[in-house]
Amino acid sequence: MRYHFFDPEAAITISAARLPHWEQNGGCFFITFRTADSLPNGICKALATDQAVWLRAHGIDTTAHDWKAAASRLSVADRAALRKQTAKAWQHALDGCHGACLLRSPSLRQHVVDALRYGNGVHYDLEGFVVMPNHVHVLAGFADGGTVRRQCRNWKHFTASTINRTLQRHGRFWQKESYDHLVRTPESLERLRDYIAGNPRQAQLRPDEYTLYLRPTSIMTEP
């Protein structure tokens, strides 16, 4: 199947937990999920502080009980700017490779690679992915936009169970919520492909510390 870029005229579903999620059928999504210990409390607090500073500068008091509702009423451009700033800071923090970084192990990392490849061509089509020591980036097309979060939960559930069983351990392996971004333009797609390809270099990893895949022929079509 060939996928399209974000269509502002087509139906879209927007939901939110701690992060906003935009879903559209036939779209391509950039997804990030991370290990539970990848961002220590101090870094999370710093990220939250930076976000609060931005929101206050745009008239949102984050100490108010209804600040999230107020933030949802920001202009489309402002919401996009906040999302971009938050994602950039978050990704930079992840590249610091905090936590145990269990996915440095090729054998443990392979469980994630196998899970991503398992449904490729059936439930989704992979444009690319990189499995880093403490997080994963996936670029994939979904015929049904509503399956994006469900598929991500399936990836995490299966790999967490397998890795924990391999290590004879218990407890949460992945952070509960994931980040997903609906690809809007051909230029955005190229930037995301370049980001995936360059992420190991950005984090100064050796070739044996990550697994990278990029599809040679794009799954995307022009709008």
N, C-alpha and C positions, 0 to 999 in steps of 0.2 A: 504494500500500500504506500502511496505517496501522501505526505502530510503537508499542511498549509501553515503559513505564518498567522499570527493573531489577526482575526477579522473583527473589527469593531462593529460591524453590522450584524454579526451572527450572535446567537445566544451564548451567554457566558454565566457561569456560576461563581460567585465570590463567597468564600467562607473564611472563618478565622478561629484559631485557638490562641496560642501565643503569637503565631505568625499568620499573615493573610495568605489565602490560597485561591488562585484564579484557575478555573477549569473551562476548557472549550474542546468540543469534539474535533478530532482530526488534527490536533495541535502537537507541537513539539515542546518538551519540557526539560529544563535544566534542574536537576534534583541533587540535593546534598543531604547526606545523613552522616552522623558522627558518633563516635564511641561516647559512652556515658561520662568518661573521665577526661575528655578531650579539652574542655575549657574549665579550668579551676575557678572557684568562687570569686577570687579577686579579679580575674579577667572578665567574668560575667558581670560583675558589679560595675567595672569600668565601662563596658559596652553599654550597660543600661544607663549609666550617668551621661554618656555622650549622647544617647538617644533623647534623654530628658532635656538636655541643654538645647538640642535642635528643636524639640517640640515647644519648649518655652519661648524660643525665638520666633516661633510661628503662632504664638498665642494660646498654646495648650498647657494648662497647669497639670502636671502628672501626679500631683498630690490629691487632686479632686477625684471623687469616687467614680465620676462618669467620664474620665479623661479619654478612655478608648473610644467612646461614642463620639466625643468631640473630634478626636483625631480622624475618625472615619468620615467626617464632614469636610475635611481639607480638600482642596482642589485635586483633580486627577494628577496634575503636574507635581504638586507638593507631595502627594502620597507616593508617587513614583520616585521622587528625589529622596524621600526618607527611606524607602525600600532599598534603593541603590546604595545609599550611604551605609545603612545597616548591614547589608550583605557584604559590602567591601570590607568593612571593619571586622566582621565575623570571619570571613574567609582568610583575612590576614592573620587573625588570631589562631585559626586552625593550622595554618602553615608553620606556626611555631612548634608544632609536634609535641604538645603537652600530653601528660598522662602516660600510661604504660605503653602505648603504641604497639599493641599486640599484633597488628596487621603488618608490622615489619617482617614477620615470619612468612616466608613464601607458602608454606603449607597451610597456615591459617588464612592467608589472603586468598588462596585458591578456592576456599569455600565460598567466598563472596563472588569471585569471578564466575564460578560454576552456577551460582544462583542467578546472576545477571544474564548469563547466556541461555539459561534453561528455557525461559519463555520468549526468547528473541524470535521474531517472525511469526509468533502465535498471538501472544497477549500484547505485544508492543514491538517496536523496531528500534534497535540501538543505533544511534548516530555515533556514540562514543562513550567511554567511561575511563576513569582512573581510580584505582584503589590505593589510597595513601595509608600511612601508618596508623592514623586515627580518624580518618574520614573517607567518604566515597563521593565522587561526582559522577552523575549519570546524565547523558543527553539522549532522549528517546522520544519517539512519536507514539501517541496513543489514539486509537480510533475513537474510544469513548473517554472523554476528559475526566469523567467521574471515577475512573479506575485508577488514576494516578496515585492518590494517597493510599488506596487499598493495596495496590501492587507494592508500594514502598513498605507498607507494614508487613506484607508477605515476605519480601526480601529480608527484612530485619528479623522477623520471627524465626525464619528457617536458619539463617546464618548464626544468629545468637544461640539457638539451641545446639547447632552442630559444633560451634566453636567452644561453647561451655562444656559440652560433653567431651570434646577432645582434650580440654584442659582439666577435666574433672573438677569443675568449679560451678558455682551457682551465682545468681544475681543478674542485674541488668547489664547488658553488654552495650546496647545502643541508647543514645538519648531518645526520649519518647517521640518528640516532634521532629519533622524534617522540613527542609526549606525547598520550595519548588517555584520555578519561574517560567511563565509561558513565553516562548520565543516569539518576538514581535516582527523582526525584519531579517532580511538576508545578512545585513551587516552585523546584527546581534548574534546570529548563528555563527558567523565566522569568528567573532570575538570569543564566543563560548568554546568553540572548537580549539582556538588558540590557547585559551585559558587552561583547558583540560590538558593539552599537550605540554604546556609550559609549567604546570603546577608542580611537578616533581623538581624541576630546576629551581623554581621559586623557593621551595622548601629545602633546597640543597641536599636532595636525597641521592643515594647511590642507585644504580640500576637494579640491584637486587632488593630494594626496599619498597618498590611499588610495581603495579601492573597497569599498563596503559593500552587502550584500544581506541582506534578511530576508524570509522567506516570509510573506505576509499571513495564511494559514490554516495552522495547525500540522499537522504530519505525525503528531503524537502522539495517543494515546488514554489514557484513565485506566487505572490498573492493573486 
